[in-house]
């Protein structure tokens, strides 16, 4: 009898507890995402995203007597729908063709050197209504024919304006008889870990205008061995083969990244996607449009993290700067009066430097020919050196 009563208690207690918990979490979610009725940023094409959401059929009135948080969730869903509707027309499919070795096996056997045409696919983003498309370098690399297909199925030949292999970026131009839809650039530096983002592209080359949602999982990812220049945004929004070159947008529908790669053991999406931040993509693509190539600053200094043990050993300030490991023999920085050992770069143009990545970004984003002021600790005192920035070679150090 006691066992039966215990089971009856479980039959009503746990479902009731679960219902209360679900209601509490849904209410909390609605409060967090509503932002007091305000969304960060506005609609790039006029009006606010809230207004666009209110026009969406998805925002039908909740049934009479339904919990109030249902309306909040509908509002959130309609906002995502409004963003997708505005952005997808400017996210394109890019197909490439190239000639590769490997034709008829009999030809190969008899020395015919057979060749065949191989096809690749990826995505791109229209950032200028005159037909400027930003994508990844690996999407177009080696191609002798490029075709750009819009969301409305219009197709255009793509002309390659230039590439930036170090950052895995490329820019195409298509010729249309009227201005094309665009995605406005956003501020990737303003993103915070946990911010909601949408990834849009054409996975596997056939599923055009696919939209996935996630968050910014991390920023400033580098040292991954993916590109020479790395400063990735990390997201858990699903990114699959074919999404490369597609858009990563914020809740204002602005372009905050160019989807580039995934980290995966099996080759599929495992929740670790990497996107090139808009700050880097916008500068590089702008240079390519203007001059046909991207240029970066170069000093020829190799650095490493400054640990407490190293600081203690050389008597340098703790928790500051990066340790200089070496300087290229003919590099721009070789002219500076370095001490034999124990050089610590504390600041660049007055901005504190606390990681090799920060130092690399400060140098590579400087224009060749410009001046940089380096605050360097050496031999117990801090000195300021001025150095002229050189042009970064295709392969090398900051």
N, C-alpha and C positions, 0 to 999 in steps of 0.2 A: 504493500500500500504506500509505503513511504517513497519507493522508487517511482510509482505512478504519479504521485503528486509532484515529485521533483521534475519529471518530464513535462507535466502540464505547465509548470512554472516556466520552463525553458521555452515551451511553445509560444507563449505570449510575451515573455520578457525580452528575448533577443531581437525579435522582429520590431518591437516597439523601440528598443534602444537604437537599432539600425536606422529606423525612420527618423528619429530625432537627430541622429548624427548627420544623415544625409541632408536633412533640412537645414541644419546649422552650417554645414560646409557650403551648400548652395547659396545661402544667404550671405556668407562671408565672401564667396566668389563674386556675387553680384555687387557687393559693396566695394570690393577692391577694383573691379573693372569699370564701374560706373564713373569713378573719378568725380563724383559730385555733379555729373552731367557735363563734364568737360573732357575733351580728348586733346592730347598733345598735338599741336600743329593743326593745319586746316587742309581743305580740299584744294589741290594744286590747280584745278580747273574752275575755281570759283565756287563759293558757298562752303559750307562745312560738311564734314563726313557725317555729322549727326543729321543734317538736313537730307543728305543723300540716303542715309539709312531709313529715315522716316518715309521716304518715297518708295522704299522697297516693299514688294508684296509679302516678303518674309515677315514683316513686322505687323502682322494681323493682330487685332486685339486678343488678349488672352481670354479664354472662356470664362464666363461669369463664375465667380467663386474660386478660381484658380489662385494659387499663392502669388503674391506680388512679385517674387523674385523670378517667376517665369517671364514676365515682361522684360526684366533686366537682361536675362539670357537671350531673349529674342533680339533685343537691342544690340547686344554684342555680336550675335550672329549676323545681323543685317549690316553691321559696320564692316565685318570681314567681307561680306558679299559686295558691298559698295567699293571697297578697295580693289578687290579682284576684278570687278567690272571695269574700273578705270585704268588699271595697269595692264591687263592681259593684251589689249590691242597693240601695245608697244613692245611686247616680248615676242621674238621671232624664232623660227626654226631655221637652222643653217645646215645645209647638206653640202658636203665637199667630195670632190673626186680627184684622185691622183693615180699616177701610173706606178705600179710596184712590180718587182721581179716575181716571176712565177706564172708561167702560162701553161701551154700544153706539155705534159710530162715527156712526150716523145721528142718535142722540140728541145727541151732541156737536155735530154739524154744525148742527142746528136749535136749539142753545142749551139742550138739556135738562140739561146738566151731569151726564152719566152718572157713576155711581160703581160700584165693584165691591169685593168682599171679597178681600183678599190674605192668604196664609198664610205664616208664617215658622216657623223651627225653631231649636232650640238645645238645650243641656244644662243641668243644674243638679245641686246636691249637697245632700242632706238632712243638716243639721248638728244637728238637734234632733228627737228622736223624736215631738214633738208636731206635726210637720209643717212645720217651718221649712226652706225651700229657698233656698239662695244661688245666684245666677246673675249674668249680665252685664246691665247696663242695656239694651244694644243688642239683646238677645234679646227683651225685653218692651216696648220703647219704642213708644208709640202704640197698643198692643194694647187691644181692648175685650173680648177673650175669650182666656183662657189655659187650656190643658189640660196636666196633668202626668201622664206615664205612667211607671210603675215598671218595673223589670227583669222582674218577674213578671206584667207586662201589666195590672196594676190601673191604672185611670184615675181622676183626680180633677180637679175644677175648681180652678184656682189663683187665689187672691186676692192682689193686689199690696199688700204692706204699706208699701212705700216704695222709693225709688231714691236712688242716689248717682251722678248723671251725671258728676261730675268724675273719679271713679275707675272708672266703668263697672261699677257694682255695683247689684244689685237683690235684694230679698227677697220671696219668695212664702210663702203659708200654704195648706196643704191640710188638709182635715178627714178623718181616718180613724178607724175604730172601735177601733183598737188602735195602740200605739206603732209607729212606722216605723223601719226600719234606718237607721243613721247612720254617718257617717265622722267620727272624732274629729279635732279640730284638732291640727296639729303645730306645730313651731317653725321657721318659715321663716328666722329670723335665724341658726339653728345650721347651716343648709345650707352646704356648701362646693362650690366649683366642682369638678366631677368626680363628685359624689354621684349615685347611680343614682335615677331617678324613673320612675313610670308615669303616663301620661296616659290618662284614661278618659272617654268621652263617646259621643255619637251622631252621628257624621259624616253629613252630608247628610240628617239627620232620619230615616233609615231603618235605619242600621246601629247599632242600640242596643248598649250595653255593649262597645264596641270598646276594646281595651286596646293601647297602644303603649308601648315602653320606650326610654329614653334617659338622658341625664345632665343635670345642671345645667351649662350652657355658660358662663353669666355671671350676675352678680347686680347689683342696683342700676342697671338700665338706665333712663335717663330722657332727656328732651330729644328724644324720637322723634316728637312731634306726634300721638300716638295718643290720649292722654287729657290732661286738664288736670293731674291728679295722677298722676305716673308714678314707679314704683319697681319695675320689672318683674324677675321671674326670667326668664332666657332658657334654653330647653331645645331639644334636638334631637329629643325625642320627637315623633312625627308628630302634628300638630294640623291638622285640616281643617275646612272649613265645616260647621257643626253641632256642632263640639266646644266652641264658645264657652260658657262657664259650667260646663264639666265640671271634673273633679277632677284635680289633680296631686298624687300621693301619694309618700311616701318608702318606704324598704324596711321600715318598720314599719307601713305601711298607714295612715299619718296624713296628713291634708290639709295640704299645705304651700303650695298655690296654687290659684287659680281660673283656668283657661285662658281667655285673653281675645282674643288676636290672633296673626296671623302676619305676618312681613315677607316679601313675595314679589313678584317681578316679573310672574309669570304668574297669580297668584291661588291657586295650589296650594301644598302643603307643600314647602318648600325647606330644611328643617332649622333654621329660625329661628322658634321659637314663643315667645310671651310669656305669662306668667301673673302675675296679681296676687298678691303674697305673702300668706300666711295672716295675718301680723301686721296688715296693712292691711285685709284682707277681714273678719277676725274683729271688729275694732273697729268698722268701718263698719256691718256687719250687726247687731251688738249694739245700736248706737245706733238703727238703723232699727226694730228690734223693740220697743225701749223707748219711742221718741218719734215714730217715723214719718219721721225724717230723720237724715242724718249731719251732724255739725258739725265744723268744723276751726278751729284757731287761725289768727290773722292779725296781723301787725305792720305790713305795708305797706312792707317793705324789699326793694329789688331788689339782687342781688349778682352778682358774677362771680368767676372763678378768680383767685387771687393768684399771679401769675407772678414769677419772679426779676427780670425787667426792671422790673416795676411796683414790687416791693419795693425795688430799688436806687434807683429814681427818687424814691420818697417817704421812703426811709430806714427802712422797716418791717422787722420780722423776716422772714427768707426761709423759704419752705416752710411758712408757717402762715397760717391764717385765710382769709377771703373779703373781697374789696374791696366796700365799699358804693357802689353806683352812684347810688342815689337813694332818697328816702323820700316816700311819698304825702302830699299836703298835709294831709289830715284823718285820716291813719292813726294807730293807737295809738303807733307809734314816733316820730311827728312831734314829740312833746313832749320827746324826749331832746336833750341839748345836743351836737348834732353839730358838728364843725368844718366849715369850708367845703369841704375836700377832704382825701383821705388817711385816711378812716376804715376800719379793718380789724377785723372781728369775729373774735376768736380762739377764744372759747368760749361755749357756751350751757349754763347751769347747771353749769359746771365741766367739761363734756365738750368736747374739742377739735373744732373745725370746720375741715375742709380742702377742702370743695367746696360749691358752691351747693346741690347736692342734699342734703347733710348738714344744711345750715342750714334748707332748706325742710321736711325731715322733722321736725326738732326743733320748728319753729314750728307746722306744721299738726297735729302730734299732741298739742300742748298744748291743754288745755281752755280755751275762752273764759272769761275772768274770772280765770284763774290767773296767777301771776307767773313771769316768766323773768328770770334774771340774765345779762346780756350783758357779756362781757369784751371791751372795745373798745380797740384801739391807735389813738391819735391824737396828733399833734404830739409824737412822741418818747416818749410814756409810755402805760401801760395803765390804763384806768379801768373800773370795774364799774358798769353801769347796771341798774336794776331797772325792768321795764316790764310793764304789765298787758296780757294777751293779749286781742285782740278776736275777733269771729266773722268767719270768712273769707267775703267776698262770693262770689256765684256765679261771677263772672269777675274775675280780677285776679292780684297778686304776693304773695310770702310776707310 
